[in-house]
């Protein structure tokens, strides 16, 4: 019988203890791997959504709130800004591009964003069906919105008041779907895009001439013409206008710092589970060594070397470690893939389940090292076993 088969047979002789060790290790590994998958995918998405946007300009309020509302569409903006401010920004020699956003309504929880085709081009979006908007009340659906709503090109729908589900509908103003965007892995997937004129038409019910003359947008996404603009443009906007200039890079880094503290606490808990499972494995191997002393002495008497006897315990520990590690990784990836089912808001993160991160190899290595560590003392005792005395004891 090979050493691997013997080690496997020993592990099967104590099924409850073996199962408990494997489950404890699997839970620890799964928690560590899951936090790695979530943080990696979240950081990647935040980076993709903010790529190429140097400033978000909006009404006076929290810079983080402005970035969350304008870049990630995950918060309510502080207010509106005059359309004239967009033209002023565009005339600034330090500015290469300004993309206006008009927010206020939603459709099945997805933001309806009045903007310009530049926004689609900025994120590298492409049409899967139909065409971009050309007339007021034309709308283009992001891939996630099209999938969940089951709307097609030519279908009509109405938006709801506010930026979350549950608001009253604009029954008198119906959008027509003219296109559906292909999946891009960016914020475009979760938006309904239309023209600025559409948003104005929905909210200017009385077609008041004064309202037309003083039209507003909600936010503006700004790209610098030169990196030197970062030194002066934000301060000039904050000081000389009634607007706020927020840096997505700075605010995202601040957000990840706060988020990262919570993630670190979860990882500490996960590694405590791994440590607890290692201790349980050590205790199990130490206990079973006393039960197997006679068997190991027989092996020595039949010609097995000290190293082979010790190796049996190491192999058994590694088998249990490998089983717990593989089960834990499987649990983490399955849980990640299922996020869209039990938590629809986190559905976009489920794409991480299809990737195996380099950091997960470190988790595997550490878990296997824990298995070796747990077996070192029992293996050393097996190596030092007094064959004659053990056989004499019977």
C-alpha positions as CSV (number, residue, x, y, z in Angstrom):
1,X,0.0,0.0,0.0
2,X,1.4,3.4,-1.0
3,X,1.9,6.1,1.6
4,X,-0.8,8.3,0.0
5,X,-3.4,5.5,0.2
6,X,-2.4,4.7,3.8
7,X,-2.7,8.4,4.8
8,X,-6.1,8.6,3.1
9,X,-7.2,5.4,4.9
10,X,-6.1,6.9,8.3
11,X,-8.1,10.1,7.6
12,X,-11.2,8.1,6.8
13,X,-11.0,6.3,10.1
14,X,-12.1,9.5,12.0
15,X,-14.7,10.9,9.7
16,X,-16.2,13.4,12.1
17,X,-12.9,14.9,13.2
18,X,-11.7,15.0,9.6
19,X,-14.9,16.7,8.4
20,X,-14.8,19.3,11.1
21,X,-11.2,20.2,10.3
22,X,-11.9,20.4,6.6
23,X,-15.0,22.6,7.1
24,X,-13.2,25.0,9.5
25,X,-10.3,25.4,7.1
26,X,-12.7,25.8,4.1
27,X,-14.6,28.6,5.9
28,X,-11.4,30.5,6.6
29,X,-10.1,30.1,3.1
30,X,-13.5,31.0,1.6
31,X,-13.7,34.2,3.6
32,X,-10.2,35.3,2.7
33,X,-10.7,34.5,-1.0
34,X,-14.1,36.2,-1.1
35,X,-12.7,39.4,0.3
36,X,-9.9,39.3,-2.3
37,X,-12.4,38.8,-5.1
38,X,-14.7,41.5,-3.9
39,X,-12.0,44.1,-3.3
40,X,-10.2,43.3,-6.5
41,X,-13.4,43.6,-8.6
42,X,-14.6,46.7,-6.8
43,X,-11.3,48.5,-7.2
44,X,-11.1,47.5,-10.9
45,X,-14.6,48.8,-11.5
46,X,-14.0,52.1,-9.6
47,X,-10.9,52.6,-11.6
48,X,-12.6,51.9,-15.0
49,X,-15.5,54.1,-14.2
50,X,-13.3,57.0,-13.2
51,X,-10.7,56.6,-16.0
52,X,-10.1,59.8,-18.0
53,X,-12.3,62.0,-15.7
54,X,-10.1,64.5,-14.0
55,X,-12.8,66.6,-12.3
56,X,-16.5,66.4,-11.5
57,X,-18.0,69.9,-11.2
58,X,-21.3,70.3,-9.4
59,X,-23.3,72.5,-7.0
60,X,-21.9,73.3,-3.6
61,X,-21.8,70.2,-1.5
62,X,-19.7,67.2,-0.5
63,X,-17.0,66.4,-3.0
64,X,-17.4,62.7,-2.3
65,X,-21.2,63.0,-2.9
66,X,-20.5,64.7,-6.2
67,X,-18.1,62.0,-7.4
68,X,-20.5,59.2,-6.2
69,X,-23.3,60.8,-8.1
70,X,-21.5,61.9,-11.3
71,X,-19.1,59.1,-11.8
72,X,-20.5,56.0,-10.1
73,X,-24.2,57.0,-10.1
74,X,-24.5,55.7,-6.5
75,X,-25.6,58.9,-4.7
76,X,-28.0,61.8,-5.0
77,X,-26.4,65.0,-6.3
78,X,-26.5,68.2,-4.2
79,X,-28.3,70.3,-6.8
80,X,-28.2,71.7,-10.3
81,X,-25.8,74.1,-12.0
82,X,-26.6,76.6,-14.8
83,X,-26.1,75.4,-18.3
84,X,-24.0,78.5,-18.9
85,X,-21.4,77.1,-16.5
86,X,-20.8,74.3,-19.0
87,X,-20.1,76.7,-21.8
88,X,-17.7,78.7,-19.5
89,X,-15.8,75.5,-18.7
90,X,-15.6,74.6,-22.4
91,X,-14.0,78.0,-23.2
92,X,-11.4,77.5,-20.6
93,X,-8.0,76.8,-22.3
94,X,-7.1,74.3,-19.6
95,X,-10.1,72.1,-20.4
96,X,-10.0,69.5,-23.2
97,X,-13.5,68.0,-22.7
98,X,-16.7,68.7,-20.7
99,X,-19.5,66.2,-20.6
100,X,-22.7,67.5,-19.0
101,X,-25.0,65.2,-17.1
102,X,-28.7,65.9,-16.2
103,X,-30.1,63.6,-13.5
104,X,-33.4,63.4,-11.7
105,X,-35.3,60.4,-12.8
106,X,-34.9,56.6,-12.9
107,X,-36.3,53.5,-14.6
108,X,-36.5,50.3,-12.5
109,X,-33.7,51.6,-10.3
110,X,-31.4,52.5,-13.2
111,X,-30.5,56.2,-13.6
112,X,-31.9,58.1,-16.5
113,X,-29.0,60.4,-17.6
114,X,-29.4,63.3,-20.0
115,X,-26.1,63.8,-21.7
116,X,-24.2,63.9,-25.0
117,X,-22.9,61.1,-27.2
118,X,-19.4,62.0,-25.9
119,X,-20.2,60.0,-22.7
120,X,-20.6,56.8,-24.7
121,X,-17.4,57.5,-26.6
122,X,-15.5,58.3,-23.4
123,X,-16.2,54.8,-22.0
124,X,-15.6,53.1,-25.3
125,X,-19.2,52.0,-25.5
126,X,-20.6,50.3,-28.7
127,X,-24.1,49.6,-29.8
128,X,-25.3,46.1,-29.8
129,X,-28.6,47.0,-31.4
130,X,-30.2,50.1,-32.9
131,X,-28.7,53.6,-32.8
132,X,-28.0,56.4,-30.4
133,X,-30.6,59.0,-29.5
134,X,-31.2,61.7,-32.1
135,X,-34.5,63.3,-31.0
136,X,-35.9,64.3,-27.6
137,X,-37.4,61.3,-25.7
138,X,-35.1,58.8,-27.5
139,X,-33.3,56.6,-25.1
140,X,-30.4,54.1,-25.2
141,X,-30.3,51.3,-22.6
142,X,-27.2,49.9,-21.0
143,X,-26.8,46.2,-21.3
144,X,-27.8,45.4,-17.7
145,X,-30.9,47.6,-17.9
146,X,-31.9,46.0,-21.2
147,X,-31.5,42.5,-19.7
148,X,-33.4,43.2,-16.5
149,X,-36.2,45.2,-18.1
150,X,-36.5,43.0,-21.2
151,X,-37.1,46.1,-23.3
152,X,-36.2,46.1,-27.0
153,X,-35.5,48.7,-29.7
154,X,-38.9,50.4,-30.4
155,X,-40.4,49.7,-27.0
156,X,-41.6,52.7,-24.9
157,X,-41.4,53.3,-21.2
158,X,-41.8,56.0,-18.6
159,X,-39.4,57.2,-16.0
160,X,-40.0,57.6,-12.3
161,X,-39.4,60.7,-10.1
162,X,-36.2,60.6,-8.2
163,X,-33.1,58.5,-8.4
164,X,-34.4,55.3,-6.8
165,X,-37.3,53.0,-7.3
166,X,-40.7,53.9,-5.9
167,X,-41.1,57.5,-7.2
168,X,-44.2,58.5,-9.1
169,X,-44.0,58.1,-12.8
170,X,-44.0,60.7,-15.6
171,X,-46.9,59.1,-17.3
172,X,-47.3,61.9,-19.8
173,X,-43.6,61.6,-21.0
174,X,-42.8,58.4,-22.7
175,X,-39.3,57.4,-23.9
176,X,-38.7,55.3,-27.0
177,X,-35.8,52.8,-27.0
178,X,-33.6,53.5,-30.0
179,X,-30.6,51.4,-29.1
180,X,-29.0,49.0,-26.7
181,X,-25.4,49.2,-25.7
182,X,-23.1,46.1,-25.7
183,X,-21.7,45.1,-22.3
184,X,-18.7,47.2,-21.5
185,X,-17.9,46.4,-17.9
186,X,-18.4,50.1,-17.0
187,X,-21.1,52.3,-15.5
188,X,-22.7,52.5,-18.9
189,X,-24.1,49.0,-18.4
190,X,-26.3,50.3,-15.6
191,X,-27.6,53.5,-17.1
192,X,-30.4,54.7,-19.4
193,X,-29.0,57.4,-21.7
194,X,-30.9,60.2,-23.4
195,X,-30.4,63.8,-24.5
196,X,-30.3,66.8,-22.3
197,X,-33.4,68.0,-24.2
198,X,-35.3,64.9,-23.1
199,X,-34.7,65.6,-19.4
200,X,-35.7,69.3,-19.9
201,X,-38.8,68.3,-21.8
202,X,-39.9,65.9,-19.0
203,X,-39.5,68.5,-16.3
204,X,-40.6,71.7,-18.0
205,X,-44.2,70.8,-18.1
206,X,-45.4,74.3,-18.7
207,X,-42.8,75.2,-21.3
208,X,-42.1,78.4,-19.3
209,X,-40.0,80.8,-21.3
210,X,-38.0,81.8,-18.2
211,X,-37.3,78.1,-17.5
212,X,-36.0,77.6,-21.0
213,X,-33.7,80.6,-20.7
214,X,-32.3,79.4,-17.4
215,X,-31.9,75.7,-18.1
216,X,-29.7,73.7,-15.8
217,X,-27.7,70.5,-15.7
218,X,-26.7,68.5,-12.7
219,X,-23.0,67.8,-13.1
220,X,-20.1,68.1,-15.5
221,X,-17.3,65.6,-16.2
222,X,-14.1,67.4,-17.0
223,X,-10.9,66.3,-18.7
224,X,-7.8,68.4,-18.5
225,X,-6.0,69.6,-21.6
226,X,-2.7,69.4,-19.7
227,X,-1.6,67.9,-16.4
228,X,-0.7,71.4,-15.3
229,X,-4.4,72.2,-15.0
230,X,-4.6,70.1,-11.9
231,X,-2.6,72.8,-10.0
232,X,-4.9,75.7,-10.8
233,X,-8.3,74.7,-12.3
234,X,-9.9,73.1,-9.2
235,X,-9.0,76.0,-6.9
236,X,-10.1,78.5,-9.5
237,X,-13.5,76.8,-9.8
238,X,-13.9,76.6,-6.0
239,X,-12.8,80.2,-5.4
240,X,-14.3,82.1,-8.3
241,X,-17.6,80.3,-8.9
242,X,-20.6,78.9,-6.9
243,X,-19.5,75.4,-8.0
244,X,-17.4,72.7,-6.4
245,X,-14.7,70.8,-8.3
246,X,-14.1,67.3,-7.0
247,X,-11.3,64.9,-8.0
248,X,-12.5,61.4,-8.7
249,X,-9.0,60.0,-8.0
250,X,-8.7,61.6,-4.6
251,X,-12.2,60.9,-3.5
252,X,-12.1,57.3,-4.7
253,X,-8.8,56.8,-2.8
254,X,-10.4,58.2,0.3
255,X,-13.4,55.9,-0.1
256,X,-11.2,52.8,-0.6
257,X,-9.3,53.7,2.5
258,X,-12.4,53.7,4.6
259,X,-13.7,50.5,2.8
260,X,-10.3,48.9,3.2
261,X,-10.4,49.1,7.0
262,X,-13.5,47.0,7.2
263,X,-12.0,44.5,4.7
264,X,-8.9,44.1,6.8
265,X,-11.1,43.3,9.9
266,X,-12.8,40.6,7.9
267,X,-9.5,39.2,6.7
268,X,-8.2,39.1,10.3
269,X,-11.3,37.1,11.3
270,X,-10.8,34.7,8.3
271,X,-7.2,34.1,9.2
272,X,-8.3,33.4,12.8
273,X,-10.5,30.7,11.4
274,X,-7.5,29.3,9.4
275,X,-5.4,29.3,12.6
276,X,-8.2,27.6,14.6
277,X,-8.5,24.9,11.9
278,X,-4.7,24.4,12.0
279,X,-4.8,24.0,15.8
280,X,-7.7,21.5,15.5
281,X,-5.7,19.6,12.9
282,X,-2.7,19.5,15.2
283,X,-4.8,18.2,18.1
284,X,-6.4,15.6,15.9
285,X,-3.1,14.3,14.6
286,X,-1.5,14.3,18.1
287,X,-4.4,12.3,19.4
288,X,-4.5,9.8,16.6
289,X,-0.8,9.3,16.9
290,X,-1.3,7.6,20.2
291,X,-4.0,5.3,18.6
292,X,-1.7,4.5,15.7
293,X,1.5,3.8,17.7
294,X,1.2,0.1,17.4
295,X,0.3,0.3,13.6
296,X,3.4,2.5,13.0
297,X,5.6,0.1,15.0
298,X,4.4,-2.8,12.8
299,X,5.2,-0.7,9.7
300,X,8.7,-0.1,11.1
301,X,9.1,-3.8,11.9
302,X,8.1,-4.7,8.3
303,X,10.8,-2.5,6.9
304,X,9.4,1.0,6.8
305,X,12.0,3.7,7.5
306,X,11.6,6.5,10.1
307,X,11.1,9.0,7.3
308,X,8.3,7.0,5.7
309,X,6.4,6.7,9.0
310,X,6.7,10.4,9.6
311,X,5.7,11.2,6.0
312,X,2.4,9.4,6.4
313,X,1.3,12.0,9.0
314,X,2.6,14.8,6.8
315,X,0.7,13.5,3.8
316,X,-2.5,13.1,5.9
317,X,-2.2,16.7,7.1
318,X,-1.6,17.9,3.5
319,X,-4.6,15.9,2.2
320,X,-6.9,17.6,4.8
321,X,-5.3,21.0,4.1
322,X,-5.8,20.5,0.3
323,X,-9.4,19.4,0.8
324,X,-10.2,22.4,2.9
325,X,-8.4,24.8,0.6
326,X,-10.1,23.6,-2.5
327,X,-13.5,23.5,-0.9
328,X,-13.0,27.0,0.4
329,X,-12.0,28.4,-3.0
330,X,-15.0,26.7,-4.5
331,X,-17.3,28.2,-1.9
332,X,-15.8,31.7,-2.5
333,X,-16.2,31.6,-6.3
334,X,-19.7,30.1,-6.1
335,X,-20.8,32.8,-3.6
336,X,-19.3,35.5,-5.8
337,X,-21.2,34.2,-8.9
338,X,-24.4,34.1,-6.9
339,X,-24.2,37.7,-5.7
340,X,-26.4,38.9,-8.6
341,X,-29.1,36.4,-7.5
342,X,-29.3,37.3,-3.7
343,X,-28.0,40.9,-3.9
344,X,-29.0,42.5,-7.3
345,X,-27.2,45.7,-6.5
346,X,-23.9,43.8,-6.3
347,X,-24.6,41.8,-9.4
348,X,-21.9,43.5,-11.5
349,X,-19.3,42.2,-9.1
350,X,-20.2,38.6,-9.9
351,X,-17.9,38.7,-13.0
352,X,-15.0,38.2,-10.6
353,X,-16.1,34.6,-10.0
354,X,-14.7,33.7,-13.5
355,X,-11.2,34.8,-12.6
356,X,-8.5,33.2,-10.4
357,X,-6.5,36.0,-8.8
358,X,-2.7,35.6,-8.3
359,X,-3.3,36.5,-4.7
360,X,-5.3,33.3,-4.3
361,X,-2.2,31.3,-4.9
362,X,-0.8,32.9,-1.8
363,X,-3.9,31.8,0.1
364,X,-3.3,28.2,-1.2
365,X,0.3,28.3,-0.2
366,X,-0.4,29.6,3.3
367,X,-3.2,27.1,3.9
368,X,-0.9,24.2,2.8
369,X,1.9,25.6,5.0
370,X,-0.6,25.6,7.9
371,X,-1.2,21.9,7.2
372,X,2.5,21.1,7.3
373,X,3.0,23.1,10.5
374,X,0.2,21.2,12.2
375,X,1.8,17.9,11.4
376,X,5.4,18.8,12.3
377,X,5.3,17.8,16.0
378,X,3.2,14.6,15.5
379,X,5.5,13.6,12.6
380,X,8.6,14.2,14.8
381,X,7.1,11.9,17.5
382,X,6.4,9.3,14.9
383,X,10.0,9.6,13.6
384,X,11.3,9.1,17.2
385,X,9.0,6.1,17.9
386,X,10.6,3.3,20.0
387,X,9.6,0.3,18.0
388,X,10.6,-2.4,20.5
389,X,9.0,-0.7,23.4
390,X,5.7,-0.1,21.5
391,X,5.5,-3.7,20.3
392,X,6.2,-4.9,23.8
393,X,3.3,-2.9,25.1
394,X,1.1,-4.7,22.6
